[in-house]
Amino acid sequence: MLPTARPEVQALIEEVIALRRDFHRHPELGFEEVRTSAKVAQFLRESGLEPREGIAKTGVCALIEGPVDGPTLMLRADMDALPILEETDLEFASQVPGKMHACGHDLHTAILLGTARILQGMKARLKGRVKLIFQPAEEGPGGAWPMIEQGILQNPKVDYALGLHLWSDLPCGHVAIQSGPVMAAADTFQVLIHGKGGHAAYPHESADPIVAAAALIGAMQTVISRRTNPFDTAVLSVTQIRGGSADNVIPERVEFSGTIRSFQQPVRDFLVAQLQEMVPNFCKAYGVEGEFHFHQGYPPLINHPVPTGWVEQAVKKLGLPRAVQATMGGEDMAYYLQEVPGAFFFLGAAPAAKERTFPHHHPKFQLDERAVPLAMELFLRCVEECLCTE
Ligand code: NI
């Protein structure tokens, strides 16, 4: 039995779900959220707010100010969909072939809109301000950083930030919130190996980049299993490999690439330094030349204890079950949390029927809309914890 939300939330559920389904039918990829952000701005205006549009292309921001001065709490939603062909049988499935809301950002956007309307109605109680932001391109290349570059954390200066992700493999209504690292730094790398091509029957006249690549890929795993402190969590996955064009030819070069995930900046720096040293030296032993290129992705997402405490209080007062959820996935909310104390939490929204549960980014991905009022209620209670205390 899920707890019930306040009457203001209940009165809005239908409208918020209709909005969500509309976003779901019309998914837009990162920085192309033109229709979505226009709808967002329209709903905010209809709620009596004065949204600012066009931040980092399609981002939207609105401010709700209470009568008494106090801190500024930012609530964030992401609006973008993924380049996936939807395979659900939902009545509101994507109408755009090859694009799909397969991560729940349609729900995040609708939930924050509903929350905004209720907050506008209770602003007389606020000691401070709520800044609502709807950002583009969370799935890549990342909308949070350009929003920050365009001053989203200023005017007024944001003191705290909160964000939420609905989660498909947590039971509906369960909340995962914890202080410290909860999502990983999501970096990528590329390795280029230059050898000397030649006839496959005369390997001694070549420098074979394929044998070197095969050995190097295995050896790279030892950077985590042998060189990294076992108490530090990290992942290294090689995900693409290219080289060669014929069965009887040793190629000139091989390239491969992949991702590195870690939770802490020192671990991240250590891994990169190790690989930068290992790749060229290892290749030298095979008579080929190796280059390691590192591409920095989203930083690790680290929750601050103070806003984490508000979420914990909200969860407790609502009587929702707690869950544990830390993931090696990445999330660009991390950029805001590098700048201001904040918290990011997961609300379970697994479909009631087990056969309908699929991982995020799956073509059959779906979420239980019963999480909608709970999400709104959680945001409202966090605002109350932060801005309505006596
Ligand atoms: Ni997501």
Residues whose N, C-alpha, C, O or C-beta is under 5 A from the ligand:
A	BS01	NI	C103
